[in-house]
Amino acid sequence: MQKLVSRFGLLLVLIGVLCVAPFTQAQSRVQIDFYWASAVEGNLPAIFQGYADQFMAENPNIQINVVYSGSYTQTRETIRAEGFDPVVDVAIMLATDLSTFITDSPIVMLNPFVDAAGGEVFLADFFPAFIANGLDAEGNVWSIPFQRSTPILYYNADLLRENNLDVPKNNEELIAVAQALTTPERAGLLLPIAGTFPIWIYQSFAAAYGRPLVDSGLDTVYFDTPESLAAIEFMTRVGLPIEEGGFGVGPRGGSAWGETPTAFVSGKAAMIYHTTGSLTSILQNVANSENPFEVGVAFLPSGPAGEDGTGYGAPTGGGNLYIFDNESTPKTEAELEAAWQWVMFLSSPEIQSDWGAKTGYIAARYSAWEIEPLASLVVEYPQYAVARDQLEFAVKEFDAYRSVDIQNIINLQLSKIISGEVPLDQAADALAEAQAQIDQLLAPFKGN
């Protein structure tokens, strides 16, 4: 009986050891809380979890906890609310949030990691237009490109073909084609500028009219300019009826961001402006719709800037990868190295090629376009190469000191004008008022 009890006790001990072992192993792994934000549709949660599973299989000492944190704005505000001891370790956030995070969150300067990865040779494989928003004025690296984009023109190629219309290459042709394709049931052109974030699409028109919203510095914003006013007037007229001086090709105030691709897929819009990050979902949804059609993709039509009147320009967009530290309890070297390994994995040519193929975001590295699956996909679907090739004409996306506050000012005034709350004949005064507020915010940073 005593032997039986002893054996039973030994069995309990063994069971306890076996139960504790996996727990202890899990606890010994470096934990990386990864926030990802996005502005497009698709099966993104499954894709990210698949990447995490692949990474953890290759790096069993690291645990990636994948967290969908909402829109870019929601994610930024969540991280800012976490203060200088954030829960997050790595996040995909807007490339333009750099100045905000430098001020409000303990992001990690990546120079030592980049140097160890090859320095300039490593960075040279990324498109320069995408690297630009990850650097500060001194050239320090703070973030690495991941899901990058530009706005592009999507068009129903069948409709253009049936009506003997060419793909528009400038704003004049854009409106002519849109008017020819507008019916009571179908908008000729939808601009996703309704709501609280019209600044991104606005930047493409501002550049096309000759005065981008920002240059390379962070202490100057060009909102109150003749070019800006002309760009805003054009955007607004897209949604005004002809009898009110508009073009009569879209809804008053523009369309909502998320509703714009849906309208295009369902045949309720002949052309739309939207991110290249929507390309894969648009192609798939059109192919599976009741009335499939050929999806065309083109550069954004040019505005009047330039001596030859071909003011091409599109802002870069999308998210970069940031690493966060803690102020009160700084992360260990092992924790920071684990975070960097995850960043390197996501920004690798292999994942960039796969991510670009699965979403339509522009693979941020030159080498990603030379390997599968993207290499074959571009041959079969040339649409995927359009936004990449448009990078030649890309302009730096908005970023500035006090960027969140300035974005709010610009978005508010744009929304008021585009919606008609501020009439077009009062738009110049609205821009001047907004510029005064912006200049006041930036005054302390002049000369920095």
Backbone hydrogen bonds, N-H to C=O, Kabsch-Sander energy under -0.5 kcal/mol:
donor,donor_aa,acceptor,acceptor_aa,energy
5,V,1,M,-2.3
6,S,2,Q,-2.3
7,R,3,K,-2.7
8,F,4,L,-2.4
9,G,5,V,-2.7
10,L,6,S,-2.5
11,L,7,R,-2.2
12,L,8,F,-2.1
13,V,9,G,-2.1
14,L,10,L,-2.4
15,I,11,L,-2.6
16,G,12,L,-2.6
17,V,13,V,-2.5
18,L,14,L,-2.6
19,C,15,I,-2.3
20,V,16,G,-2.5
21,A,17,V,-2.3
23,F,19,C,-0.9
24,T,20,V,-3.3
25,Q,21,A,-2.8
26,A,22,P,-2.7
27,Q,23,F,-2.6
28,S,24,T,-1.8
29,R,25,Q,-0.7
29,R,26,A,-0.8
30,V,61,N,-2.8
32,I,63,Q,-3.1
33,D,31,Q,-0.5
34,F,32,I,-0.7
34,F,65,N,-2.8
35,Y,33,D,-0.6
35,Y,90,V,-2.2
36,W,67,V,-2.2
37,A,92,I,-0.6
38,S,70,G,-1.0
44,L,42,G,-1.6
47,I,43,N,-1.6
48,F,44,L,-2.7
49,Q,45,P,-2.4
50,G,46,A,-2.2
51,Y,47,I,-2.2
52,A,48,F,-2.6
53,D,49,Q,-2.7
54,Q,50,G,-2.3
55,F,51,Y,-2.7
56,M,52,A,-2.8
57,A,53,D,-2.0
58,E,54,Q,-1.4
59,N,55,F,-1.6
62,I,59,N,-2.2
63,Q,30,V,-3.3
64,I,62,I,-0.5
65,N,32,I,-3.1
65,N,63,Q,-0.6
66,V,64,I,-0.8
67,V,34,F,-2.8
69,S,36,W,-2.0
69,S,67,V,-0.7
75,T,71,S,-2.6
76,R,72,Y,-2.7
77,E,73,T,-2.4
78,T,74,Q,-2.1
79,I,75,T,-2.5
80,R,76,R,-2.6
81,A,77,E,-2.2
82,E,78,T,-1.3
83,G,80,R,-1.1
85,D,82,E,-1.0
89,D,33,D,-2.7
90,V,33,D,-1.8
91,A,322,Y,-2.0
92,I,35,Y,-2.1
93,M,91,A,-0.7
93,M,320,N,-2.2
95,A,318,G,-1.9
97,D,94,L,-1.8
98,L,95,A,-0.8
101,F,97,D,-2.7
102,I,98,L,-2.4
103,T,99,S,-1.3
104,D,100,T,-3.0
105,S,101,F,-2.2
107,I,101,F,-0.6
107,I,105,S,-2.0
108,V,323,I,-2.7
110,L,141,V,-3.1
114,V,110,L,-2.9
115,D,111,N,-2.9
116,A,112,P,-1.9
117,A,113,F,-1.5
118,G,114,V,-0.5
118,G,115,D,-1.1
119,G,114,V,-3.1
121,V,118,G,-1.6
123,L,119,G,-2.3
124,A,120,E,-2.1
125,D,122,F,-1.2
126,F,123,L,-1.9
127,F,364,A,-2.2
130,F,127,F,-1.5
131,I,127,F,-1.7
132,A,128,P,-1.8
134,G,131,I,-2.2
135,L,132,A,-1.3
136,D,140,N,-1.6
139,G,136,D,-2.0
142,W,134,G,-2.9
142,W,140,N,-0.5
143,S,134,G,-0.9
144,I,321,L,-1.7
146,F,319,G,-1.6
147,Q,319,G,-0.9
148,R,146,F,-1.1
148,R,362,I,-0.7
149,S,317,G,-1.7
152,I,274,H,-2.9
153,L,298,A,-2.3
154,Y,152,I,-0.6
154,Y,272,I,-2.8
155,Y,296,G,-2.5
156,N,270,A,-2.3
157,A,155,Y,-1.1
157,A,294,E,-2.0
158,D,294,E,-0.6
160,L,156,N,-1.8
161,R,157,A,-2.3
162,E,158,D,-2.7
163,N,159,L,-1.5
164,N,161,R,-1.5
165,L,160,L,-3.0
171,N,302,S,-2.4
174,L,170,N,-2.5
175,I,171,N,-2.2
176,A,172,E,-1.9
177,V,173,E,-2.7
178,A,174,L,-2.4
179,Q,175,I,-2.7
180,A,176,A,-1.7
181,L,177,V,-1.4
182,T,178,A,-0.7
182,T,179,Q,-0.6
183,T,186,R,-2.4
186,R,183,T,-0.8
187,A,268,K,-2.6
188,G,249,V,-1.2
189,L,249,V,-2.0
190,L,271,M,-1.8
193,I,191,L,-2.3
194,A,255,S,-2.2
202,Y,198,P,-2.2
203,Q,199,I,-1.8
204,S,200,W,-0.8
204,S,201,I,-0.8
205,F,201,I,-1.2
206,A,202,Y,-2.7
207,A,203,Q,-2.2
208,A,204,S,-2.0
209,Y,205,F,-1.9
210,G,207,A,-1.2
211,R,206,A,-2.2
222,Y,213,L,-3.0
223,F,221,V,-0.9
225,T,223,F,-1.4
229,L,225,T,-2.4
230,A,226,P,-2.3
231,A,227,E,-2.3
232,I,228,S,-2.4
233,E,229,L,-2.4
234,F,230,A,-2.1
235,M,231,A,-2.3
236,T,232,I,-2.4
237,R,233,E,-2.3
238,V,234,F,-1.3
239,G,235,M,-0.6
239,G,236,T,-1.3
240,L,237,R,-1.2
244,E,241,P,-1.6
245,G,242,I,-2.0
246,G,241,P,-2.4
247,F,237,R,-3.0
248,G,237,R,-0.7
248,G,240,L,-2.5
249,V,238,V,-1.1
250,G,238,V,-1.0
253,G,418,I,-0.6
254,G,251,P,-2.1
255,S,191,L,-2.4
260,T,256,A,-1.4
260,T,257,W,-0.6
262,T,258,G,-0.6
263,A,259,E,-2.2
264,F,260,T,-1.9
265,V,261,P,-2.7
266,S,262,T,-2.0
267,G,264,F,-1.3
268,K,263,A,-2.4
269,A,263,A,-0.8
270,A,187,A,-2.7
272,I,154,Y,-2.2
273,Y,190,L,-1.9
274,H,152,I,-1.9
276,T,150,T,-1.8
278,S,275,T,-1.7
279,L,276,T,-1.9
280,T,359,T,-1.7
281,S,359,T,-0.6
282,I,278,S,-2.5
283,L,279,L,-2.7
284,Q,280,T,-2.5
285,N,281,S,-2.7
286,V,282,I,-2.6
287,A,283,L,-2.0
288,N,284,Q,-1.6
289,S,286,V,-1.3
296,G,155,Y,-3.3
296,G,294,E,-0.6
298,A,153,L,-2.3
302,S,169,K,-2.4
303,G,311,G,-1.3
305,A,208,A,-2.2
309,G,306,G,-1.5
311,G,303,G,-2.4
312,Y,310,T,-1.9
314,A,393,F,-0.8
316,T,395,V,-1.6
317,G,149,S,-2.3
319,G,147,Q,-2.4
320,N,93,M,-3.1
321,L,144,I,-3.2
322,Y,91,A,-2.6
322,Y,320,N,-0.5
324,F,89,D,-2.8
325,D,106,P,-3.1
327,E,84,F,-2.9
336,L,332,T,-2.4
337,E,333,E,-2.4
338,A,334,A,-2.1
339,A,335,E,-2.1
340,W,336,L,-2.3
341,Q,337,E,-2.3
342,W,338,A,-1.8
343,V,339,A,-2.0
344,M,340,W,-3.0
345,F,341,Q,-2.1
346,L,342,W,-2.4
347,S,343,V,-2.1
348,S,345,F,-1.1
352,Q,348,S,-2.8
353,S,349,P,-2.4
354,D,350,E,-1.9
355,W,351,I,-3.5
356,G,352,Q,-2.4
357,A,353,S,-1.8
358,K,354,D,-2.2
359,T,355,W,-1.7
360,G,355,W,-0.5
360,G,356,G,-1.7
362,I,148,R,-2.4
363,A,361,Y,-0.5
366,Y,125,D,-3.0
368,A,365,R,-0.8
369,W,365,R,-0.6
369,W,366,Y,-1.5
370,E,367,S,-1.3
371,I,368,A,-0.7
375,A,371,I,-2.1
377,L,373,P,-1.9
378,V,374,L,-2.3
379,V,375,A,-0.8
380,E,376,S,-2.0
381,Y,377,L,-3.5
384,Y,381,Y,-1.8
385,A,382,P,-1.7
386,V,382,P,-0.6
386,V,383,Q,-1.1
387,A,383,Q,-0.6
388,R,384,Y,-0.5
389,D,385,A,-2.4
390,Q,386,V,-1.8
391,L,387,A,-0.7
391,L,388,R,-1.1
392,E,389,D,-1.2
393,F,390,Q,-2.2
394,A,391,L,-1.3
395,V,314,A,-2.1
401,Y,218,L,-2.6
403,S,400,A,-1.0
406,I,402,R,-2.4
407,Q,403,S,-2.9
408,N,404,V,-2.1
409,I,405,D,-1.8
410,I,406,I,-2.6
411,N,407,Q,-3.2
412,L,408,N,-2.1
413,Q,409,I,-2.1
414,L,410,I,-2.8
415,S,411,N,-2.6
416,K,412,L,-2.1
417,I,413,Q,-2.2
418,I,414,L,-3.0
419,S,415,S,-2.2
420,G,416,K,-0.7
420,G,417,I,-0.8
421,E,416,K,-1.0
422,V,416,K,-2.3
426,Q,423,P,-2.0
427,A,424,L,-1.2
430,A,426,Q,-1.7
431,L,427,A,-2.4
432,A,428,A,-2.1
433,E,429,D,-2.3
434,A,430,A,-2.2
435,Q,431,L,-2.8
436,A,432,A,-2.0
437,Q,433,E,-1.6
438,I,434,A,-2.4
439,D,435,Q,-3.0
440,Q,436,A,-1.8
441,L,437,Q,-1.8
442,L,438,I,-1.9
443,A,439,D,-1.4
445,F,442,L,-1.9
446,K,442,L,-0.6
446,K,443,A,-1.2
448,N,445,F,-2.4
